[in-house]
Amino acid sequence: MEKIQAVAKHIAEVKKDYDGMVVVASAMGQTTDKLIGMAKQAGDHIPKRELDVLLATGEQQTVALLAIALENLGVEAQSMTGFQSGFVTNKYHTNAKIKEINTERVEEIVGSGKVAVVAGFQGLNEDGDLTTLGRGGSDMTAVGIAAHLGWDCELYTTTDCMYTVDPDLYPQAKPIKAITYEEMMEVTNLGADKIETRAVEMAKKYNVKLFLGKSLERDKSKGTYIMSKEMIINENLLVEDMPITGMGIQDEISIFTLRNVPADGKAVAECFNSLGELDINVDMISQQMAADGTCTVSFSCGIEQGKALAAELEKKPAFADIQVGREGDLAMISLVGVGMATHSGVASKVFQVLAENDVRYYHITTSEISISVTVEMEQKLKAAIALCRAFHL
């Protein structure tokens, strides 16, 4: 409650700086875990529909309490659930996708001079059932409303800004003043966790200028702006022309290698169909043809996901003669930067740094703005620090 009152006081102080304001809140700390714990006590079988109804109450508590706190500070405010604020989703519970947003009611509240306090993370499907938006759902709610209102969106967390690399891993990490949508999507997808990738993707699609900062901090120079490269240049936020903007790290990676695979593509298609059914995202996909007409296919995924896939492939007759190998206990280190498109020699420098530090690497994958390598978990810290120093992160 002390934090809710502090946030209310902060909103009351900054409200005068804006013509209108919508505040999106998520559940209070530990609330979601407590609700899930209660559901498990109620029974072993937890229908996803009922779990969504239960979890949605976490955000509703926060927005009601925040609206009460604001009213007591003399700021007119009105709380709203996700469906009251116009979020219509598909039918998939616990990880629904937004299909439509109608901000008419939000605009009415803002137009009357009130602060609209919206519950993030939730919506209503076309059958009239409550749904939740999955990981980072409150980010999606905030960006979605900003997109429809044509406003900027400010996201506040417990850290000052986005850093070139996790400061807990590398204390000399530098703050990032501005980063492009593309870089932010890549670095969050490859291990950073400051903002949900889907939220950045939506911001890019609707050209919503994002700001990432620390809660209750009013000095915007301490945060990170996320926007198009053109906006960064126009607002003179480009610090220096560097090939690498930041680093993402993912722990507990598995690499699957399928050998003696028929080259007709059927077994590969069946494998990736299983990946889709298990909702497993893969990376670092490669295929090599052998002289005997077979091929070798490799890809990476999370360790727990890898265990589920290995069990599934064992059941499939098409894989009876295929050798399925799995290398675990790996980390994936990714360097991201739009400058890679115009700076040559980044890949060779990565390999040189790893070789000089006796770091063994496995799979490698590249895109226009990133390069990723997998290394053994025990060498993750050595590899990350060496690359940070080499690229001045």
C-alpha positions in Angstrom: 0.0 0.0 0.0 2.9 2.3 0.7 4.1 1.9 -2.9 0.6 2.4 -4.3 0.3 5.7 -2.3 3.7 6.7 -3.6 2.7 6.1 -7.2 -0.6 8.0 -6.6 1.4 11.0 -5.2 3.7 10.9 -8.2 0.8 10.8 -10.7 -0.8 13.7 -8.9 2.4 15.7 -9.3 3.0 15.0 -13.0 -0.6 15.1 -14.2 -0.4 18.8 -14.7 2.3 18.3 -17.4 -0.2 16.4 -19.7 -3.5 17.2 -21.4 -4.7 13.7 -20.5 -3.4 10.6 -18.8 -4.1 6.8 -18.8 -2.3 4.7 -16.1 -2.0 1.0 -16.7 -1.2 -1.2 -13.7 -0.3 -4.8 -13.2 -0.8 -6.9 -10.0 1.0 -6.1 -6.8 4.2 -8.1 -6.1 3.7 -11.8 -5.4 -0.1 -11.6 -6.0 0.0 -13.8 -9.1 2.0 -16.5 -7.4 -0.3 -16.4 -4.4 -3.4 -16.8 -6.6 -1.8 -19.7 -8.5 -0.9 -21.3 -5.1 -4.6 -21.0 -4.0 -5.8 -22.5 -7.2 -3.5 -25.5 -6.6 -5.0 -25.9 -3.1 -8.4 -25.9 -4.6 -7.6 -28.9 -6.8 -5.1 -30.6 -9.1 -7.1 -29.9 -12.3 -7.1 -26.1 -13.0 -9.2 -25.2 -16.1 -7.5 -22.4 -18.0 -10.7 -20.4 -18.2 -11.0 -20.4 -14.4 -7.4 -19.6 -14.0 -7.9 -16.5 -16.2 -10.9 -15.4 -14.1 -8.8 -15.8 -10.9 -5.6 -14.1 -12.2 -7.5 -11.1 -13.6 -8.4 -10.2 -10.0 -4.8 -9.2 -9.3 -4.8 -6.3 -11.6 -8.3 -5.3 -10.6 -7.2 -4.9 -7.0 -4.3 -2.7 -8.0 -6.3 -0.3 -10.2 -9.2 0.1 -7.6 -6.7 0.8 -4.8 -4.8 3.2 -7.0 -7.9 5.1 -8.0 -9.0 5.3 -4.3 -5.5 6.7 -3.4 -5.7 9.3 -6.3 -9.2 10.4 -5.2 -7.9 11.0 -1.7 -5.2 13.2 -3.1 -7.8 15.3 -4.9 -7.2 13.8 -8.3 -10.4 12.5 -10.1 -9.8 9.0 -11.2 -11.8 6.0 -12.4 -10.6 2.4 -12.5 -11.3 0.1 -15.4 -11.0 -3.6 -16.1 -9.3 -4.7 -19.4 -12.7 -5.5 -21.1 -14.2 -2.2 -19.9 -11.2 -0.4 -21.6 -12.1 -2.2 -24.9 -9.7 -5.1 -25.2 -11.2 -8.0 -27.3 -9.0 -11.1 -27.6 -9.0 -14.4 -29.3 -10.3 -17.5 -27.4 -7.0 -18.8 -26.1 -6.9 -18.6 -22.3 -3.7 -17.6 -20.3 -1.9 -16.4 -23.5 -4.6 -14.6 -25.5 -3.8 -12.3 -28.5 -5.5 -8.9 -28.9 -7.9 -8.8 -31.8 -9.5 -5.4 -31.3 -9.2 -2.4 -29.0 -12.0 0.1 -28.6 -10.8 3.0 -26.5 -14.1 5.0 -26.6 -14.8 4.6 -22.9 -11.2 5.4 -22.0 -11.5 8.6 -24.0 -14.7 9.6 -22.3 -13.1 9.3 -18.9 -10.0 11.2 -20.0 -12.1 13.8 -21.7 -14.0 14.4 -18.5 -10.7 15.4 -16.8 -10.2 12.2 -14.9 -7.3 9.8 -14.9 -8.3 6.4 -16.4 -6.6 3.7 -14.3 -6.7 0.5 -16.5 -6.1 -3.0 -15.4 -3.4 -4.5 -17.6 -2.9 -8.1 -18.8 -6.6 -8.8 -19.5 -9.4 -8.7 -22.0 -12.6 -10.4 -23.0 -13.0 -12.9 -25.8 -15.8 -13.0 -28.3 -17.6 -15.6 -26.2 -17.7 -13.1 -23.3 -15.1 -14.9 -21.2 -12.3 -13.2 -19.3 -8.8 -13.8 -20.8 -5.3 -12.9 -19.9 -2.6 -11.8 -22.3 0.4 -13.8 -21.0 3.9 -12.7 -20.1 4.2 -8.9 -20.4 0.5 -8.4 -20.8 0.4 -5.1 -19.0 3.0 -3.8 -21.5 0.7 -4.8 -24.3 -2.2 -3.1 -22.7 -0.3 0.2 -22.3 1.1 0.2 -25.8 -2.2 -0.8 -27.3 -4.0 2.2 -25.7 -1.2 4.6 -26.6 -1.4 3.4 -30.2 -5.2 4.0 -30.4 -4.9 7.4 -28.8 -1.9 8.5 -30.8 0.0 9.1 -27.6 3.5 8.3 -26.3 3.9 5.5 -23.8 6.0 5.5 -20.7 6.9 2.2 -19.0 8.2 2.2 -15.5 10.0 -0.6 -13.7 12.5 -1.1 -10.9 15.6 -0.2 -13.0 16.8 3.1 -14.3 17.0 2.3 -17.9 18.1 -0.3 -20.5 21.8 -1.2 -20.2 24.1 -2.5 -22.9 24.3 -5.7 -20.8 22.9 -6.9 -17.5 24.8 -4.8 -14.9 24.7 -7.7 -12.4 26.8 -9.7 -14.9 29.0 -6.8 -16.0 29.1 -3.9 -13.6 30.7 -1.6 -16.2 27.7 -1.9 -18.4 26.7 1.4 -20.0 23.2 3.0 -20.0 21.5 3.1 -23.4 20.0 6.6 -24.1 18.0 5.4 -27.2 17.5 2.2 -29.0 15.5 1.3 -32.1 12.4 -0.8 -32.1 14.3 -3.5 -34.1 17.2 -3.6 -31.7 14.9 -3.8 -28.7 12.8 -6.6 -30.2 16.0 -8.5 -31.0 17.6 -8.1 -27.6 14.5 -8.9 -25.6 13.8 -12.0 -27.8 17.4 -13.0 -27.2 17.5 -12.7 -23.4 16.8 -9.2 -22.1 13.6 -9.0 -20.0 12.9 -5.3 -19.5 9.9 -5.2 -21.8 7.8 -7.8 -23.7 8.8 -8.3 -27.3 5.2 -8.2 -28.5 4.7 -4.8 -26.9 7.7 -3.4 -28.8 6.4 -5.0 -32.0 3.1 -3.2 -31.6 4.8 0.1 -30.8 6.8 -0.3 -34.0 3.7 -1.1 -36.1 1.9 2.0 -34.8 4.9 4.2 -34.4 4.4 4.7 -30.6 7.3 6.4 -29.0 8.3 4.4 -25.8 10.2 5.5 -22.8 11.6 3.0 -20.2 12.4 4.4 -16.8 12.5 3.8 -13.1 9.3 4.2 -11.1 8.8 7.6 -9.4 11.8 9.1 -11.3 10.9 12.4 -13.0 14.3 13.0 -14.7 13.8 11.6 -18.3 17.5 11.9 -19.0 18.0 8.8 -16.9 15.8 6.5 -18.9 15.8 4.8 -22.4 13.8 5.9 -25.4 12.6 3.2 -27.8 11.7 4.5 -31.2 12.5 4.4 -34.9 16.1 5.3 -36.1 14.7 8.4 -37.8 13.1 9.6 -34.6 16.4 9.0 -32.7 18.3 11.0 -35.2 15.7 13.8 -35.4 15.7 14.2 -31.6 19.5 14.1 -31.4 19.5 11.0 -29.1 22.1 9.1 -31.1 25.1 9.0 -28.7 27.7 7.5 -31.1 27.9 5.3 -34.2 28.6 1.9 -32.7 28.1 -1.4 -34.5 26.8 -3.1 -31.3 24.1 -1.5 -29.1 23.6 -4.3 -26.5 23.9 -7.9 -25.5 21.3 -10.5 -24.7 22.0 -13.7 -22.8 19.8 -16.8 -22.5 20.7 -19.6 -20.1 19.9 -23.3 -20.2 19.9 -23.8 -24.0 19.8 -27.2 -25.7 21.0 -28.0 -29.2 19.3 -30.8 -31.1 21.1 -32.5 -33.9 19.2 -34.9 -36.2 21.5 -37.1 -38.2 20.8 -39.6 -41.0 17.6 -37.7 -41.9 16.1 -38.5 -45.3 16.4 -35.6 -47.7 12.8 -35.7 -48.8 11.9 -33.2 -46.0 9.1 -35.3 -44.5 10.9 -36.1 -41.2 12.1 -32.5 -40.8 8.5 -31.3 -41.4 7.2 -33.8 -38.8 9.8 -32.6 -36.3 8.9 -28.9 -36.7 5.2 -29.8 -36.6 5.9 -31.3 -33.2 7.7 -28.2 -32.2 4.6 -26.2 -33.1 2.3 -28.5 -31.3 4.4 -28.2 -28.1 4.6 -24.3 -28.6 8.4 -24.5 -28.7 10.3 -21.6 -30.3 13.6 -22.6 -31.9 16.7 -20.7 -33.1 19.9 -21.4 -34.9 18.4 -23.7 -37.4 20.9 -25.2 -39.9 20.8 -28.1 -42.4 23.7 -29.8 -44.1 23.5 -32.3 -47.0 25.6 -35.5 -46.9 27.1 -37.4 -49.9 24.8 -40.4 -49.2 21.6 -38.3 -49.8 20.8 -37.8 -46.2 21.0 -34.6 -44.2 21.9 -33.3 -40.8 19.6 -30.8 -39.1 20.4 -28.8 -36.0 18.5 -26.2 -34.0 18.4 -24.8 -30.4 15.7 -24.4 -27.8 15.3 -24.2 -24.1 16.4 -27.2 -21.9 12.9 -27.9 -20.5 11.3 -27.6 -24.0 14.1 -29.9 -25.3 13.2 -32.6 -22.8 9.5 -32.4 -24.0 10.6 -32.6 -27.6 12.9 -35.5 -27.1 10.1 -37.5 -25.4 7.8 -36.7 -28.3 10.2 -37.7 -31.0 10.8 -41.1 -29.3 7.1 -41.9 -30.0 7.3 -41.2 -33.7 7.9 -44.1 -36.1 9.5 -41.7 -38.7 12.4 -41.1 -36.3 13.2 -44.8 -35.7 16.3 -44.7 -38.0 17.3 -41.1 -37.3 19.9 -40.3 -34.7 18.7 -37.7 -32.3 21.5 -36.0 -30.3 21.0 -33.3 -27.7 23.7 -31.1 -26.2 22.6 -29.3 -23.0 23.9 -27.0 -20.3 24.6 -24.2 -22.8 24.1 -20.5 -22.9 23.4 -18.3 -25.9 25.2 -14.9 -26.1 23.8 -12.5 -28.6 25.2 -9.1 -29.8 22.6 -6.8 -31.3 23.0 -3.5 -33.2 21.6 -1.9 -36.3 25.2 -0.7 -37.0 26.1 -4.3 -37.9 24.5 -3.7 -41.3 27.1 -1.0 -42.1 30.1 -2.2 -40.1 32.1 -5.1 -41.5 34.2 -7.5 -39.5 31.9 -8.0 -36.5 31.7 -11.7 -36.8 35.4 -12.2 -37.3 36.0 -10.1 -34.2 33.6 -12.2 -32.2 35.4 -15.4 -33.2 38.8 -13.9 -32.5 37.8 -12.8 -29.0 36.4 -16.2 -28.1 39.5 -17.9 -29.5 41.8 -15.6 -27.5 39.9 -16.4 -24.3 39.8 -20.2 -25.0 36.0 -20.2 -25.1 34.6 -23.1 -27.1 31.5 -22.2 -29.1 28.9 -24.3 -30.8 26.2 -23.1 -33.0 26.3 -19.6 -34.6 23.4 -17.7 -36.1 23.3 -14.2 -37.7 20.8 -11.7 -38.9 21.2 -8.2 -40.3 21.4 -6.8 -36.8 22.6 -9.6 -34.5 25.0 -12.5 -34.1 24.5 -15.3 -31.6 26.8 -18.0 -30.4 26.2 -20.8 -27.9 28.9 -21.6 -25.3 29.1 -23.9 -22.3 27.3 -22.5 -19.2 30.6 -22.6 -17.2 32.2 -20.3 -19.8 29.3 -17.9 -20.1 30.6 -15.2 -17.8 34.2 -15.3 -19.3 32.8 -15.1 -22.9 30.3 -12.3 -22.0 32.8 -10.1 -20.3 35.4 -10.6 -23.0 32.9 -9.6 -25.7 31.7 -6.6 -23.6 35.2 -5.3 -23.4 36.0 -5.9 -27.0 32.9 -4.0 -28.2 33.0 -1.3 -25.5 29.7 -2.3 -24.0 
